[in-house]
Amino acid sequence: MPSEPFCGQVICRDQISEIVVIVDTFPKLTRTELANTICELFSWKRPTGKLKTVECRQFLERLDAKGIIQLPACKNQYTKQIKPTAGMTLRTDSQSMLSSKLSELSPIVLARVQDHAQRQLWYEYMDRYHYLGYRIPFGGQLRYFIESGIDQTRLGCLQFSSPAWRMAARDHWIGWSDEQRRRNLQKIISNSRFLIFPWVRVKNLASSVLSLAAKTVPHDWADCYGCRPVLMETLVDGKQYKGTCYQAANWVYVGQTTGRGRMDRQNKRMGTAVKNIYLCPLSRRFRQELMQG
């Protein structure tokens, strides 16, 4: 497999091989989502920090024309993917303290974010109240508002996205080989954002939301991306949170990340952002499914 030029640099055969694997692993992603995923993986960014999405998409289309990869069909409309800049408005201002029993708000509902207006509102809440703010996630993504089913009162926000490409503690716990991981990684999804609004004080709400997500999100993900996940993962910053709600929802602690982060391919940031890894099996046969092939 020959090397290829991209934005003044030569993309080596190993990188092209990884691109081939990503395209094959996530066949339901759009061309733009694939471009964002690959830009994140190889840190193809502008000096401003924005991803080189347009250039990467053109690069992928060139590989497609040469028969090296097979991209999904073009959508009718191309939307440039950039970091949301929703700004702050009165609609996300802090509300009066909500302290009640979970039963008084039940049933709890995960309302999937469907259109542009909902996405902008979701971005605004996340940028305003989550300690990490918001950024474009790796690969596919589904977003939800957490609501009371009684009166549609919004209680928080939730996001699931594509999993980390490689995590030693997770991969050891699963027991799969590198080839099995490449083949079946799309069967894992990541709880990449979880926010209960700071004015909401409801005991057991967070763990109840996670239990509900385990029942709801796999079906939605299969509908959207054509693959039903069998395992959920999340990363918890131990300096910020104890992970109590994940433990209460029967997520399993399996170890810690190296602290490199997704973007650090040269091991320059080892140990600087260590996170605790929690996993939630969605099927009794999750290991067999992840170790197929």
N, C-alpha and C positions, 0 to 999 in steps of 0.2 A: 504494500500500500504506500503510494508516494506521499511526500510531504506537500503542504499547500501553503500559499501566502495568505496572510490576513493582516490588514492594517499595518503594513510595513514590517511584519515579523513572519518568520517561517513556522508554521504549525507542524510539529513533528508527528511521526507515524503513531507513537503511543497516544498522543492527544486525539488524533483522528480516530483511533480505535476506541477510545473512551466515548467520543461523540457518537460513533456507530452504536455502541452499547446503550447509550442514553436514549437515542431515537428509537431503538428496538424495544427498550424497557418501558417507555412511556408512549405507546402508539396513539393514545387519545389526546395528548397535549396538542394545542395549536402550534403553528409555526412560531408565533411570537412567544408563547410559553416555553417552547424548546430553546429559542434564542436566549431568553432570560435565564433559563436553567444553566445553559452552557457558559454564558457570561459570568454567572455567579461562581461556577465551578473553577474556571480558569482566571478569574479576576480580570476580565476584559472590561475595563472601566475608563471613562473619561477623567481628565484632571479634576472635574467637579464632583466626581464620585458616582455619576450616573452610568448605568450599564450601556455598553455599545450594542444595543438591541438591534437597531436598523442594520448596522454593518454585519452583525453576526447572522441575522436572518438572510441577508444577501449571500454571505459565505455559505450558509447551509443550503441555499437554493443552488449555488454553484456545485456543491458536492452532490446534490440530488441530480443535477443535469448530467454529471459525469457517471452516475450510477453507483456512487460510493455509499449513499444512504437513500432511503425512500421516505420523503416527507409526506405528512398528511395533505390532503387537498386544501387549496386556499379557501379561506372564508370569503364571503362576498364583500366584506368591509374590513380593512386593516386599521387597527387602533394601536397607536404607539403606546408602549407600556413605559410609564415613568412613575417615579415615586409620587403618591398622591399628595396634593397640597390643598387640603380642604379648608384650612384656616379655622379660626375659632368664631363661633356664632352663639347667639343666645340659646339656641335649641339644645346645646350640650352643657349649659350651665348647671352647676351643682343644684340638686333638689333637696327638699326637706328630708331629714333623716327618716329612713324606712326601717323600723324595727318591729317585726311581727313574727308569728310562727310560720314555718314552711307550709303547714296545712292551710293557712289562710290565703296563700298565694297559689296553691296547687289547683289544677295541674300546671307544672312548669312546662313551657313550650320552647323549642328551638325553632325560631322563625328564620328561614334561610334568606340571606341577602340575594336579591334577584336582579335589581335594576341599578342604573347609574345613581339615582337619588339616594337609594338605600346604601350603596357603597360609599358615597361621599359622607353620609352621616356616620357610618361605621368607622371610616378612616378618622373622622373628627374625634369621636369618642376615644379611639385607640391612641391617637396622637396626644390627646389631652390628659388621659388618666392612666395609661399603661406606662410603667417605668422605662420600657424599651421603645415606646412610641410605635410607629408603624413603618415598615418597609416592604417592598415587593418580596413575597416568599419564593422559595425555590420550587420550580415546577408547578403542579396543579394546586388549586386551593378552593376551599369552601368556607364561607363566612356565615355566621349566624348572630342574631340578636337573641339574648336570653330574656324571655317574657313570662309574665304571669298569664295563665290561660283564662283567668277570670275577667281581667279588664285590659289586657295587653300592655300593662305597665312594663317598661323596659328595665331590666335588672342588671344587664351586662352584655358582654360580647365574647364570641368564641370563634376561633379559626383553626381549621385543619389544612395541612399542606403536605407536599411530598417529603419523604423521610431524608435523614442524613445519608449521604452516600456510603460512609463507612464509620462505624463506632466500635472500637475493640470490645468494650464490655458488653454491648448489645449483641454483637456478632458471636462472641464466645458463649453467651447465654443461650442463644438460638442453636448454636452448634453447626452452622452451615459453612460450606466452603466458599471461596471467592466466586467460583463459577455459579454455585447455587444462589449466592447473593445477587450477582448480576442478573440472573434469570428471573428471580422472584422478588426483587426489592420493591416492585410496584404494589405488592400485597401488604406493605406497611404504610401507614399514614402518621403524620406528626401533628400533635396538638401544639401548634406554634404560637398561639396567642390565647390567653384566657384572662378575662377581666370581669370582676364583679364591681359595679360602681361603688365608689368610696362612701356614698351615703346609704348603701344597702347593708343592713346588719341583720341577716337572717341565718340562724343556726342551721347547719347541714345543707345549706343551699348549694355551695360549691361542689360537694361530693355528689349531691343528687343530680346536678347538671352533668357531671362526668359520667355517671351511670346512665343517664338518658342519652348522652352522646354515643356511648358504646352501642346502643340499640338503634339510633337514628342515622348517624353519619355513614356507617358502612353502606347502607342502602342508597343514600344520596350520592356517595362517591361512585358506586357501581353504575348508577344512572348516568352520571356525568362523564366518567372516564372509562367505563367498560370493564373494570376489574374490582372485585369485591375484596376489601382488605381483611386480613385475618389477625392483624396486630396493630396496636396503637403505641406510639412512643411520645415522650415529652422530655424536655430538659428543664430542670429547676435550679435556679441560682440559689445555692445554700446560704449565701450571705444575705439574701433578701427574704427567702421563704423556707419553711420547714418541709413543705410538700405534704402537709397533713391531709389536705382534701384528696390528694391522689391515693394516699395510703388508705383513707376511709372508703374510697371507691374501689379498693382491691387492686390498684395498680402495684406492680412489683418493682422494688428498687433493685437494680442490677449492677450498679457501679457508677463511675464518673467518667466524663470526657477527659481528653488530654489537655483541654483548654486552648486548642489551636483555633477553633472556629472553622466554619466551612470554607472561608476564603484563604486560609493560611496553608498554601501548598508547599512552602519551603521550610516549615517547622520553625518559623521565626518567633511565634507567639506561644510556644509550649508553656502551659501552666498559667496563662494570664487570664483565662476566662473559663475556669473549670465549672462544670455543671453536673448535677446529679441526674442520672438517667432512670426514668420510670417507664415500664412497659405494661400494656393491658392486652392480654390475649382475647380474641373475639371468637375463637373457635377451639373446641377441644383438640382438633387435629391441626392446630396452627403450625406446629413444627413440621409435620409431614408435608403440609402445603408449601412451607417456606423452603424445604429441602428437596423439593422435586427436581428432577433433572440432574 
